[in-house]
Structure formats: structure tokens, C-alpha cells
């Protein structure tokens, strides 16, 4: 599955675009000024996305990659 396909599926599953999830991550203190904080680990993001949005591991990792700057 392509990275874009993961993002499209995330939108279908959650109703949220990556930018919206990034804003929510900032509200939760994972991101500051658009940057993932250095002490935030992938597992924290994955656990949050699984719990709050019921995403699977692969989809949650795609959002983590988005937070780290991957766009394609």
C-alpha cells in the first residue's frame, strides 16, 4: 500500500486529515510549533491513535511518519 493510500484510508476511518490529527497531537502536547517533540517516541503516538481513533498499527505509523515530515 502506498503512503498516500494509508492517508486516504485514515481519512475514511477517522474523518480526519493528517493536518487535523497533527493539530490534535499539538493539543495533547506531542507537537510544538509544528515539530514532533524530541522525547516523543513512535509508541506513544501509536498508542494514542489506537486508543482515540481505533487505528491499526500501520495506519498509526503512517501518521507518525507524517508528524516526522514524510509527505509522499
Secondary structure as GFF3:
##gff-version 3
##sequence-region A 1 72
A	DSSP	alpha_helix	3	14	.	.	.	ID=ss1
A	DSSP	alpha_helix	18	27	.	.	.	ID=ss2
A	DSSP	beta_strand	31	32	.	.	.	ID=ss3
A	DSSP	beta_strand	35	36	.	.	.	ID=ss4
A	DSSP	alpha_helix	42	53	.	.	.	ID=ss5
A	DSSP	alpha_helix	57	67	.	.	.	ID=ss6
###
